[in-house]
Every structure is written in C-alpha cells, then in structure tokens.
Amino acid sequence: MRYLLAAVVLFQILVVLVLPALVVRSCDSEGPLRGPSPPAGEDGLWVRVLVDPTGATLRLPLEEYVKGVVAAEMPASFDLEALKAQAVVARTCSVRRMRALGGAGVPGGADVRTSVEQGGQAWLSRDDLLDRWGRVDFDANWARIEEAVQATQGLIVTYSGLPVDPLYHSTCGGRTENSEDVWQEALPYLRSVLCPADGHSPHAARTAYTFSLTDIAANLGGEVGALRVAAGNRPFLQVVAVTAAGRARTVRVGDQMWRATDFRLLLGLPSTAFTVELTGDQARFQVTGWGHAVGLCQYGADGLARAGKDYRAILRHYYTGVEIEPLQTY
C-alpha cells in the first residue's frame, strides 16, 4: 500500500511540475523566422539568407541551408564524394560570412545571399527543388544531398587554422587558375593545379562564339571606327598576355587594354580560356570551360570521385595546403 501511495504522489508531481515545463519549452518563442527546427545534433548555428531578387530574408539552421546550396550548385547525379566536397565548401563559404562568427555578412543584415553574380551561393528551397526535379526524382535526389551533408556535418576547409575563401566553378578545362590571375590577390591555398578529370563536362569541348566588331566595340563602351584608327597597323582585337594556366590575361581592343576577366563578362563568354580569330568584320572566339577557374572544379571533383578519390582528397587537390577540420567558434 505504501508503494502504491508513493507511486501516486510521484505521478502527481510529474503532472503538476514536469509536464508543464516541457510544454512551455516546446512553445519557445525564440524560433526561426521561417524553416524547420534544427535536427537532432544541430550545433545551434543559424544563418540569415537574403533571397535574391525578392529581398526576403530567411533564418535557417546552417546544415539545412547547406543542403539547399549543394542541391542548387551541383547536380544530384554527381558522385557522392563530389557532393560531400561541395557540402564542405558551401559550409566553409557560409562560415566566413556569418556575422555571429565575425564575418561581414551582406548588405541589409543577412549573412549570405543567393545571387551568384553578387558574390553569393545559389540556394533552392525544397519547393524549388520539387519543381526542378519533379515528384518522381525528388525523394532519391534529396536523400543523396542529405547523405552528403550529414556525412560532413560541421566540417570546413581551413588554412593555418582559419576558414578559407573556397572559390569554385563549373569546368576549368584541364587546369585551374592562380587567384591573382583573376582577382589580383595571391592566396596560398588558391594555386593553379592540373585537373585531369573534367573531360565529361558539357563545357569541356571548345565552343565557337562569333561577334561583329561593331557589337564588340559597343559592349566595351566604344565606337568601332575610332578603335580601328587607334589600332593602327595592329589587329583590331588581340590577346596580348596569358596566365600561367594558359588563359587570356590581357586583351587589347584598338589601343585599349582590358583584363580578360572583365572582357569575357562584358561579351558574355563562359570563360577566359579562349582564342580569337578575326575575319573581315567579325571575331570568332573558341572557348573552353565555364567559370573563373579558381579553386574547386565541380566537374573535375565528380571525375576524381568516380576515379576513387574521397572528398578529403578532392578538397586537398584543389585547395593547396589546407586541412578539413570541425568548425570552431572564432
């Protein structure tokens, strides 16, 4: 009888004291602006995401945000080790920018943004991905993305103990670039390396782009007649310097010198790995690759993974002298 009475008293204490405390905790108002609650084991880091071009700001658990970046930036059909490498890179890029970890964030108070053109990483919500992949493929594709992110949870790329700026691109075409050949700053971990495994990229083959000289001049803010006169006896357009990786570094149009990185963006060329041939009033460019070619080559990462390299080896191939370490609070 005494044991029964003790059990009843214990039950009453549970109902009166403990259960209400649990209910209050589950209704905590300090929740996200949008998005799911952190999964079990979440380290508590949240990232504010500026969604371009809508201007909306979402607050998401870091690992959930990374899933949306990997899904947006790399085909889900890529080898799992390549997806893991992309997950570590996406997480590192986010950590460098997060205000809570000392990063500068982006204008408006967010940590990161989704406009690649403005220095962000692409990101897609699950609804966006359902539209992209379709109902039939969504579950399998999302499972692969989740596996890649969960297998690398909390890992970032570091150099001398600090997170790197992990630049990446689609297709380098056989060799990546030194950072200073694109953005002037020489970073020790962004060195030119051979990339033997991106040949399966649709952008690996040479592709022709033809422009009239008039259109080229207009895109550069000039007038074709004046530039012809300024060129004198020299070709109207000429690559006058190349990088260590063999891409165009400097282009002369008329008497004006252009950084090839600026020139290719103004003309809409996919990379600076181009040659040019002038025929009459036209310029024909033969272009290889897609993107700035600094850091990780995504198709190269997939090729290395299919050749048996794991994500750590892939990251160390494209980022010189780095470590892959658990995230620390800086």
C-alpha positions in Angstrom: 0.0 0.0 0.0 2.8 2.4 0.8 4.4 1.7 -2.5 1.2 2.4 -4.3 0.8 5.7 -2.4 4.3 6.7 -3.3 3.7 6.0 -6.9 0.5 8.1 -6.9 2.4 11.0 -5.3 5.3 10.8 -7.8 2.7 10.8 -10.7 1.1 13.9 -9.3 4.5 15.7 -9.1 5.2 14.7 -12.7 1.8 16.1 -13.9 2.0 19.3 -11.9 5.6 20.3 -12.3 7.5 18.5 -15.0 4.9 18.2 -17.8 4.1 22.0 -17.8 7.8 22.7 -18.0 8.1 20.5 -21.1 5.1 22.2 -22.8 6.5 25.7 -22.2 9.9 24.7 -23.7 8.2 23.2 -26.8 6.4 26.6 -27.3 9.6 28.6 -27.0 9.1 31.9 -29.0 12.8 32.1 -30.0 12.1 30.0 -33.1 13.1 30.6 -36.7 11.6 33.3 -38.9 10.9 30.5 -41.4 12.1 27.0 -41.8 12.1 23.8 -39.8 13.5 23.3 -36.3 17.1 22.2 -36.1 17.5 18.4 -36.4 18.9 16.3 -33.6 22.6 17.1 -33.1 22.4 20.5 -34.8 25.1 22.7 -33.4 22.8 25.6 -32.9 24.3 27.8 -35.7 21.7 29.6 -37.8 22.3 31.6 -41.0 20.3 34.5 -42.3 19.8 34.1 -46.0 19.0 37.1 -48.3 16.9 35.6 -51.2 17.6 37.5 -54.4 15.8 39.0 -56.1 12.8 39.0 -53.8 14.7 40.7 -50.9 13.2 38.3 -48.4 15.4 37.1 -45.5 15.1 33.6 -44.2 16.7 32.2 -41.0 17.7 28.6 -41.3 19.9 26.1 -39.5 23.3 26.1 -41.1 23.2 22.5 -42.1 19.7 22.9 -43.7 21.0 25.9 -45.6 24.0 23.9 -46.8 21.7 21.2 -48.3 19.9 23.9 -50.4 23.2 25.2 -51.6 24.6 21.8 -52.6 21.3 20.9 -54.4 21.4 24.3 -56.3 25.1 24.3 -57.1 25.8 20.7 -58.1 23.8 18.1 -60.0 22.4 15.4 -57.6 23.6 12.8 -60.0 27.2 13.6 -59.3 29.2 11.0 -57.3 28.5 11.1 -53.6 32.1 12.1 -52.7 31.9 15.1 -55.0 28.6 16.1 -53.3 30.4 15.8 -50.0 33.2 18.0 -51.2 30.6 20.6 -52.3 28.9 20.4 -48.9 32.2 21.2 -47.1 32.9 24.1 -49.5 29.4 25.5 -49.2 29.6 25.3 -45.4 33.0 27.0 -45.3 31.8 29.8 -47.6 28.9 30.4 -45.3 31.0 30.4 -42.1 33.4 33.0 -43.4 30.5 35.4 -43.9 28.3 34.7 -40.8 28.1 37.7 -38.6 27.8 35.5 -35.5 31.3 34.2 -36.3 32.8 37.6 -37.0 32.0 37.7 -40.8 31.0 40.8 -42.6 27.7 39.4 -43.9 25.9 41.1 -46.8 24.1 44.4 -47.0 20.8 44.5 -45.2 21.8 42.5 -42.2 21.8 39.0 -43.7 24.8 36.7 -43.6 24.7 35.3 -47.1 22.8 35.9 -50.3 21.6 33.7 -53.2 22.8 35.9 -56.1 26.0 34.3 -57.5 26.6 37.5 -59.6 26.8 39.5 -56.3 29.2 37.1 -54.6 26.7 34.7 -53.1 26.0 31.0 -53.5 22.9 29.6 -55.3 20.3 28.2 -52.9 17.0 26.5 -53.5 14.2 25.6 -51.1 12.6 22.1 -51.1 9.6 23.6 -53.0 12.0 25.0 -55.7 13.7 21.6 -55.9 10.5 19.8 -56.3 9.7 22.0 -59.3 13.2 21.4 -60.7 13.4 17.6 -60.2 9.8 16.6 -60.3 7.9 14.4 -57.8 9.4 11.1 -59.2 13.0 12.1 -58.7 12.8 14.4 -55.7 13.0 11.8 -52.9 16.0 10.0 -54.3 17.9 13.2 -55.2 17.1 14.8 -51.8 18.3 11.6 -50.0 21.7 11.9 -51.7 22.0 15.6 -50.8 21.1 14.9 -47.2 23.6 12.0 -47.0 26.4 14.2 -48.4 25.7 17.0 -45.9 25.2 14.8 -42.9 28.3 12.8 -43.6 30.4 16.0 -43.5 28.4 17.8 -40.8 30.4 20.6 -39.2 33.5 20.2 -41.3 35.1 23.2 -43.1 38.3 23.8 -45.1 41.0 25.7 -43.2 44.4 27.2 -43.9 46.6 28.0 -40.9 43.6 27.3 -38.6 41.2 29.7 -40.3 38.4 29.1 -42.8 39.5 29.6 -46.4 37.6 31.5 -49.1 36.7 28.3 -51.0 36.1 29.6 -54.5 34.6 27.1 -57.0 33.4 26.9 -60.6 31.9 24.5 -63.1 34.6 23.5 -65.5 38.2 24.6 -65.7 39.1 22.7 -68.9 42.2 20.9 -67.6 43.9 23.4 -65.2 42.7 25.8 -62.5 43.9 29.4 -62.1 46.0 31.2 -59.5 43.8 33.6 -57.6 45.9 36.6 -58.5 45.3 36.0 -62.2 41.6 36.6 -61.7 41.2 38.8 -58.6 44.7 40.2 -58.1 45.1 38.8 -54.5 47.6 35.9 -54.3 46.1 33.4 -51.8 48.4 30.5 -50.9 45.7 27.9 -51.0 44.3 29.0 -54.4 47.1 27.8 -56.6 46.9 26.6 -60.2 46.7 22.8 -60.3 46.2 20.2 -63.0 42.6 19.0 -63.4 42.6 15.7 -65.3 39.1 14.7 -64.7 36.6 17.3 -66.0 36.5 16.0 -69.6 32.9 14.7 -69.2 31.6 18.2 -68.7 29.4 19.6 -71.5 31.6 22.7 -71.3 34.9 20.8 -71.8 34.7 20.9 -75.6 35.8 24.0 -77.5 32.7 26.1 -78.4 32.6 28.9 -81.0 31.2 32.3 -80.3 31.1 34.9 -83.2 30.6 38.7 -82.8 30.7 41.6 -85.2 33.5 44.1 -84.4 30.7 46.7 -84.1 29.0 44.7 -81.3 32.3 44.2 -79.5 33.1 47.9 -79.5 29.6 48.7 -78.3 29.8 46.2 -75.5 33.0 47.8 -74.4 31.6 51.3 -74.5 33.5 52.4 -77.6 32.9 53.1 -81.3 34.3 50.7 -83.8 35.6 53.3 -86.2 37.7 55.1 -83.6 39.0 51.8 -82.2 40.1 50.8 -85.8 42.0 54.0 -86.2 43.6 53.6 -82.7 44.7 50.1 -83.6 46.8 51.4 -86.5 48.5 48.5 -88.2 47.9 46.1 -85.4 45.0 43.7 -85.2 41.7 45.3 -84.0 41.5 42.7 -81.2 44.3 40.6 -79.8 45.1 38.5 -76.7 48.4 40.1 -75.6 49.1 38.2 -72.4 48.2 34.8 -70.9 48.1 33.4 -67.4 50.2 30.6 -66.0 47.3 28.3 -66.8 47.3 29.4 -70.4 44.1 31.5 -70.3 43.8 35.0 -71.6 45.1 37.6 -69.1 45.0 40.8 -71.1 43.1 41.7 -74.3 43.8 44.7 -76.5 40.9 46.3 -78.4 42.1 49.2 -80.6 44.5 50.9 -78.2 42.6 49.9 -75.1 43.9 47.2 -72.7 41.3 45.1 -70.9 41.6 42.5 -68.1 40.4 39.3 -69.8 38.1 38.6 -66.8 36.3 41.9 -67.4 36.3 41.4 -71.2 34.7 38.0 -71.1 31.9 39.2 -68.8 31.1 42.1 -71.0 30.9 39.9 -74.0 29.1 37.0 -72.2 31.8 34.5 -72.8 31.8 31.5 -70.4 35.5 31.6 -69.5 38.8 33.3 -70.3 40.2 30.1 -71.9 39.7 31.4 -75.4 41.5 32.2 -78.6 40.3 34.7 -81.2 40.4 34.8 -85.0 39.5 37.9 -87.0 37.8 37.5 -90.3 36.6 40.7 -92.1 34.3 42.5 -89.7 33.8 39.5 -87.3 35.7 38.0 -84.4 35.4 34.3 -83.8 36.2 33.0 -80.3 37.0 29.4 -79.5 36.2 28.9 -75.8 36.8 26.1 -73.3 35.4 25.7 -69.8 32.8 27.5 -67.7 33.5 30.0 -64.9 36.5 31.7 -63.4 38.5 28.5 -63.0 39.8 29.3 -59.4 39.6 26.7 -56.7 37.4 23.6 -56.9 36.3 22.5 -60.4 32.9 20.9 -59.9 33.1 18.6 -62.9 36.7 17.8 -62.0 35.6 16.9 -58.5 33.0 14.5 -59.9 35.6 12.9 -62.2 38.1 12.4 -59.4 35.3 10.9 -57.2 34.4 8.5 -60.0 38.1 7.6 -60.1 38.0 6.6 -56.5 39.1 9.8 -54.6 37.2 10.6 -51.4 36.0 14.1 -50.6 39.0 15.0 -48.4 41.5 14.1 -51.2 39.4 16.1 -53.7 39.4 19.2 -51.5 43.2 18.9 -50.9 43.8 18.6 -54.6 42.0 21.8 -55.5 43.0 23.8 -52.3 46.7 23.8 -51.7 48.0 23.1 -48.1 44.6 23.0 -46.4 43.0 20.9 -43.7 39.5 19.7 -43.3 38.5 20.3 -39.7 35.5 20.6 -37.4 34.1 24.1 -37.2 35.3 26.1 -34.3 33.7 29.3 -32.9 36.0 32.1 -33.9 
